[in-house]
Amino acid sequence: MPADRVDGVAWREVVEVSSGVSAVRRDQVAEEVPLAIRCNGEPLAVMMVSPCDLEDFAHGFVLTELGLGTADLVSVVLQSLLEGIQLDLRTRDPLPARAVDPQRWLPGRSGCGICGHRHLEDVVRQPAAVGQGSAIASSALEVALRQIEQRQPLNAATGAIHAAAWARTDGSLVLVREDVGRHNALDKLAGALAAQRIRGNTGAVVMTSRVSIELVQKTAAIGAGWLIAVSAPTALAVRTATACGIT
């Protein structure tokens, strides 16, 4: 695939200034597109995403936001539109009325995983306990963080992309997914794990971002007992993780 057609990356003219001298050149920048999610014919949410690995995103989104597994999805259809991308989901059973409440869902931005919610209980919901996970040595954490830095092609090209990865207990990475939104990257990872039938208690989630509450909630939905990140957690994230058994 030509370099200027890689999903998630676009070429634009930029002005580069160095030592007081400016020059126009082409550079790669991250794409950010609206994704309209419909479920059983009804609007569900609009998210700003990187346009790659969107089937993984679909499976991860319904797991972490609706509590549905891969077996609950009958079909996933993606359609490119003039304004963005439409994702049509069909579930085996109707969604609960609250899930399709039009007052609940608002457009979600790439920088925020909870800004589509209106109700406090949706934002600060406490996940169920994740159960006993695998032991991970401190040396494995260093391996995981070093590897994730090396396995972000979109971020290497643009400098504007987050990644979520799945690490074995020795720190080696099995899967990496990228997106302009850290929560979207984690949903993509959740979907990829489900597709490959990888159990959450066999490794750790690794993130290139700070840790906020929605990342803890999504990690709990995966069933992982470890959440490793390059930046600091918030106090609410710590409380939520402690309550459900995530390290």
Secondary structure as GFF3:
##gff-version 3
##sequence-region A 1 247
A	DSSP	three_ten_helix	3	5	.	.	.	ID=ss1
A	DSSP	beta_strand	9	18	.	.	.	ID=ss2
A	DSSP	beta_strand	21	30	.	.	.	ID=ss3
A	DSSP	beta_strand	33	39	.	.	.	ID=ss4
A	DSSP	beta_strand	42	49	.	.	.	ID=ss5
A	DSSP	alpha_helix	54	66	.	.	.	ID=ss6
A	DSSP	three_ten_helix	70	72	.	.	.	ID=ss7
A	DSSP	beta_strand	73	80	.	.	.	ID=ss8
A	DSSP	beta_strand	85	91	.	.	.	ID=ss9
A	DSSP	three_ten_helix	97	100	.	.	.	ID=ss10
A	DSSP	alpha_helix	120	123	.	.	.	ID=ss11
A	DSSP	alpha_helix	138	150	.	.	.	ID=ss12
A	DSSP	alpha_helix	153	158	.	.	.	ID=ss13
A	DSSP	beta_strand	162	167	.	.	.	ID=ss14
A	DSSP	beta_strand	173	179	.	.	.	ID=ss15
A	DSSP	alpha_helix	182	195	.	.	.	ID=ss16
A	DSSP	three_ten_helix	200	202	.	.	.	ID=ss17
A	DSSP	beta_strand	204	207	.	.	.	ID=ss18
A	DSSP	alpha_helix	213	222	.	.	.	ID=ss19
A	DSSP	beta_strand	227	229	.	.	.	ID=ss20
A	DSSP	alpha_helix	235	244	.	.	.	ID=ss21
###
